[in-house]
Amino acid sequence: MALNNPADKNWTLIEGWVSISANIVLFCLKLWVGLITGSVALMADAYHTLTDSLSSAIVIFSGWLSRKPADDKHPFGHGRSDLISSVFIGVLLALIGFKFLFKSVEQIRSGVGVEYGTAAIVVIVMSILVKESMAQFAFWAARKNNNPILKADGWHHRTDALSSIIVLAGILCSSFATWIDGALGIAVTLLIFYASWEILNDSVSRLIGETPDRDLMKQIDVIIDEIGLDVQPHHFHLHRYGDHIELTFHLTMDAGMTLEEAHEKAHLIEHKLRDQLGIEATIHMEPDGQR
């Protein structure tokens, strides 16, 4: 299990600023081509790119906020601002998807075809290369510091790159049917809805609370075995607050132990988990046979 390193939070800010700069340039180029060709798909794709700048601004804001230390009102720090921002981006993607859907249906009903031209092809190919590079950078930074907001932003870049690929395919086939531009919008909508679901499913799950993964469970078992305690841990609950991680679980012990002995054993495990895994553990002790 990879735990967050506070120093890696800088990658959140770097990714955010790079994303904003590149997206503004791509937005201007896509909108220009969309306006001169009259393509609904290209203009919608341009505004999709513009919303990437908004999501990147959220990345920067959440990166700054999550670094604030704990206070009286927020004893676990502000780390979950990353998750809240991820939910916001997921909802934003869904709204964009609905906008694409409505405009695409209107385009199909109009029966009017679109003449794209060479400029559209050049801009779309450039957009694909730039957006996929940005997605790879965001995913790399997310893996490096286990940050869901960077993963969410990476998916936003990826959906933009995929939508541009679909638009490019449509441009190359536009001479065969007038409904191509509207069909492209519907295809892009499906990609956006899928990305929205992926982001919301992951972020909401973390906000609600999660079961520790198998790798973490193995590490906890190793620590307990190294101590040499005859205890049975169970009933695990994990809560992430950015860099701060809280773990609660039950520990079945010999019923003949004194309260002081049981406390010493639990305290030793808590100390080891804090030193080796960076986890703050709270242990509920119970006598054998009461599980």
Steps between C-alpha positions, in 0.01 A plus 500: 500500500646834401457770762505867417815704541431868579785603270317343207214749539703735279414276205135597547582866443739432211245280320230758558692792351623298201143386436352850516757645260469224240120485518455872438712477185310191377165661579579802284614284209201262516248781535653685205476192278150422628377849419643513148364152415171520691567163664300432817737217593808722475347787695371267770845339513650847543281577800577157639866599489420830671338314789831318541647836600230532765572153634871578505429814701322274747809276501716797601252618763459154655878450496541821698211426737600139572842620619348707779571348843233363731312747718228494766219467244688253279700267730590267211627778274358611164610206286151402391471819299663289224206259508240776510665662198498165320125472556457852362694412185298179459172691516640764263586230247146362519353845434729545201381162373137609506589819314675294232200270472244777445713684243578181314136405467423848369776469241371164376145635470618801300625274217778750421849366433830663600805582284800471732810576294874452562516743794258284697709188444822672609344643818333172595819296453689755711231479767520120513877502552499779758205369702627142518842629612328702772295196604811284532671768709196530730473121544873479575473774763190331647686169538798678650305664780177288509289807430143444369463857373794452262349175379171681442674774303686237299169340404373840394800537266453144374132552413595814309765307305256216426228740393748666264586160349131441435465846348802434278347172378179685426682771307658237279159341438291817482458486123288184529215633718361829633426353842867424581552815711201423724594133531847606615347703782300198623810279495694759700212521747529128577872540572435796728228317694734203549780722632255676731389167645859385555591818685188517715507131588859517627469832685165427666629161614796666671280764661266237644787288632681196363630161598883485502641332191673164514851646490431713806343207685812293433723779634291523817521121550879513455534775762290307752693177429833681544388623842417141593155562644235229520213721388235491226436829314171538313219743409722751315385847388722745311445876472718721282545872554763572236837435665331411828368143519288363785456125555267340753477130573419246771764291677401170664724420798532243775215556746746448787699815421482795733377831360853638526650207306237529226558874473878456471460252214253720313722806556801313358309410183379859460856626541633259234226589252574870546878458454501249214184586301417857606158389623322620812325192641224474759458149640196355674614222735270207574545171693524171313160342445316834468557549128 
